[in-house]
Amino acid sequence: REAESFKEQGNAYYAKKDYNEAYNYYTKAIDTCPNNASYYGNRAATLMMLGRFREALGDAQQSVRLDDSFVRGHLREGKCHLSLGNAMAASRCFQRVLELDHKNTQAQQELKNASTVLEYEKIAEVDFEKRDFRKVVFCMDRALEFAPACHRFKILKAECLALLGRYPEAQSVASDILRMDSTNADALYVRGLCLYYADCIEKAVQFFVQALRMAPDHEKACLACRNAKALKAKKEDGNKAFKEGNYKLAYELYTEALGIDPNNIKTNAKLYCNRGTVNSKLRKLEEAIDDCTNAVKLDDTYIKAYLRRAQCYMDTEQYEDAVRDYEKVYQTEKTKEHKQLLKNAQVELKKSKRKDYYKILGVDKNASEDEIKKAYRKRALMHHPDRHSGASAEVQKEEEKKFKEVGEAFTILSDPKKKARYDSGQDLEEDGLNMGDFDANNIFKAFFGGPGGFSFEASGPGNFFFQFG
């Protein structure tokens, strides 16, 4: 009678959803009468409502040991197994219920749920081998709808989230498990994996070591720990060689480091950028651009790689690409320095699309006034229309065009003010200098001393001599 009284009080609290008090009274009933299957069954139901499925499983199993025909006991045992992720054991429990009551609709539905979980497990296993981590996360999310207390499913999901670069989500899942079980080696491994992939290698090693203390045969933790230590050592050696100016050795060390773990996206992005810097120092600019491109493919937020690549584009006169990278940088970090770099690249791009007067005259950008005059004299004589009067109409037209361009170039580069504006990237036509208004012949006559000062005379087809007045 006393045990039944405790049970009835427990039922009352259970009905009010006060599961802690219900648990206390069911425990008193069990202590008073330890061989009653229904008391264990009721306490199992209460523990399930409290989310304590492992303890609930023990009570449910005890209830069916005391009474193998206790249908609710088998149902609760199955539900606990399923919630904990053991779908095979759950299926056996639900099949036992159907042996006792073949019309039990709850058992029929739960059996289907267990089959669904088993199917998601199989798909996830195959997809993990295929490295389709998004599909694995999807399968685990579906499985966890039926097995909310399964640490195994949560760990697999967290590991895949880490491999997908979704570190905060992965850390959250692993931390939740560690709050409940601080010795869970799998959760410690995943926590370390998140730090490792976030390039916090020293902290990651600490978690891997802790996981191996809990489970010395943990293969994934062992491999990750070994990779983390090797990666840290190679990267540090490469940095040291670079600082010492030994660029060839630094290149080799960064290359070796890149071969350690292709999954470590964050660290590998830095290694590619570092190797790109080495290549730029070795003046292997195209290789440097390739390395920086690989870096931003791995981490499209990596400002340093964009800056390094942009500088290489500037050095190779690929100004449109440089402007694109500097725009990306400035959109991300609006600093004065980045704004100036973008402005400089835009100026060089604008300059690159104009006529290159230095190239037209065949002189260096630092050419002196005398060098510019000598270059003009040579090019003007070379392309003067009178010299090509016997050529085809097409050749005459081309030479006339070149003669005019030589005149334009000399007019701008021989005038210090115009030259300064041209060198600074200003639009000369916007400054009122219309290149179309230049008369190349007038410039030529002015340079060579006016009419009668110089002429071309033919001595035969295609042969010319110069006559100075």
HUCORCOR-V383417 format. One record per residue. N is the residue number from 1. OMEGA is omega as a letter, one per 30 degrees, with the letter a starting at -180 (NA if undefined). Layout:
N&OMEGA  N&OMEGA
This chain:
1&a  2&l  3&l  4&l  5&l  6&a  7&a  8&l  9&l  10&l  11&a  12&l  13&l  14&a  15&l  16&a  17&l  18&a  19&l  20&l  21&l  22&l  23&a  24&a  25&l  26&l  27&l  28&l  29&l  30&l  31&a  32&a  33&a  34&a  35&a  36&a  37&a  38&l  39&l  40&l  41&l  42&l  43&l  44&l  45&l  46&l  47&l  48&l  49&l  50&l  51&a  52&a  53&a  54&l  55&l  56&l  57&l  58&l  59&a  60&l  61&l  62&a  63&a  64&l  65&l  66&a  67&a  68&l  69&a  70&a  71&a  72&l  73&l  74&l  75&a  76&l  77&l  78&l  79&l  80&l  81&a  82&l  83&l  84&l  85&l  86&a  87&l  88&l  89&l  90&a  91&a  92&l  93&a  94&l  95&l  96&l  97&a  98&l  99&a  100&a  101&a  102&l  103&a  104&a  105&l  106&l  107&l  108&l  109&a  110&l  111&l  112&l  113&l  114&l  115&l  116&l  117&l  118&l  119&l  120&l  121&a  122&a  123&a  124&l  125&l  126&a  127&l  128&l  129&l  130&a  131&l  132&a  133&l  134&l  135&l  136&l  137&l  138&a  139&a  140&l  141&l  142&a  143&a  144&l  145&l  146&a  147&a  148&a  149&a  150&l  151&a  152&l  153&a  154&l  155&l  156&l  157&a  158&l  159&a  160&l  161&l  162&l  163&l  164&a  165&l  166&a  167&a  168&l  169&a  170&l  171&a  172&l  173&a  174&a  175&l  176&l  177&a  178&l  179&l  180&a  181&a  182&a  183&a  184&a  185&a  186&l  187&l  188&l  189&a  190&l  191&l  192&a  193&l  194&l  195&l  196&a  197&l  198&l  199&l  200&a  201&a  202&l  203&l  204&a  205&l  206&l  207&l  208&l  209&l  210&l  211&a  212&l  213&l  214&a  215&a  216&a  217&a  218&a  219&a  220&l  221&a  222&a  223&a  224&l  225&l  226&l  227&a  228&a  229&a  230&a  231&l  232&a  233&a  234&a  235&a  236&l  237&l  238&l  239&a  240&l  241&l  242&a  243&l  244&l  245&l  246&a  247&l  248&l  249&l  250&l  251&a  252&a  253&l  254&l  255&l  256&l  257&a  258&a  259&a  260&a  261&a  262&a  263&a  264&a  265&a  266&a  267&a  268&l  269&l  270&l  271&l  272&l  273&l  274&l  275&l  276&l  277&l  278&a  279&l  280&l  281&l  282&a  283&l  284&a  285&l  286&l  287&l  288&l  289&l  290&l  291&l  292&l  293&l  294&l  295&a  296&l  297&l  298&a  299&a  300&l  301&a  302&a  303&a  304&a  305&l  306&a  307&l  308&a  309&l  310&l  311&l  312&l  313&l  314&a  315&l  316&l  317&l  318&a  319&l  320&l  321&l  322&l  323&l  324&l  325&l  326&l  327&l  328&l  329&a  330&l  331&a  332&a  333&a  334&l  335&l  336&a  337&a  338&l  339&a  340&l  341&l  342&a  343&l  344&a  345&l  346&l  347&l  348&l  349&l  350&l  351&a  352&a  353&l  354&l  355&l  356&a  357&l  358&l  359&l  360&l  361&l  362&l  363&l  364&a  365&l  366&a  367&l  368&l  369&l  370&l  371&l  372&l  373&l  374&a  375&l  376&a  377&a  378&a  379&a  380&l  381&a  382&a  383&a  384&a  385&a  386&a  387&a  388&a  389&l  390&a  391&l  392&a  393&a  394&l  395&l  396&a  397&a  398&a  399&l  400&l  401&a  402&l  403&l  404&l  405&l  406&l  407&l  408&a  409&a  410&a  411&a  412&a  413&l  414&l  415&a  416&a  417&l  418&l  419&a  420&l  421&l  422&a  423&a  424&l  425&l  426&l  427&a  428&l  429&l  430&l  431&l  432&l  433&a  434&a  435&a  436&a  437&a  438&l  439&a  440&a  441&l  442&l  443&a  444&a  445&l  446&a  447&a  448&l  449&l  450&a  451&l  452&a  453&a  454&l  455&l  456&l  457&a  458&l  459&a  460&a  461&l  462&a  463&a  464&l  465&a  466&l  467&l  468&l  469&NA
